[in-house]
Amino acid sequence: MDSQNQEINVKNLCSRKLWELLKNAEWQDNAERFAIERELSGRRHYLEELKQLSARETMH
């Protein structure tokens, strides 16, 4: 199975794995990135890190 075309099911991944995917830009498109961010925010994990990552991206 080609992993490039495989969609991530964010509900089935642990918060740490989601954070790693987000931090390392291992998402396929913006929709997937936003799904990861929403899931982490909903779980209330990595909230400070999400804020810092968003701040860095707006500076580019």
Secondary structure, DSSP 8 states (H G I E B T S, - for coil): --GGG----GGGS-HHHHHHHHHTT--SSHHHHHHHHHHHHHHT-SHHHHHHHHHHHHH-
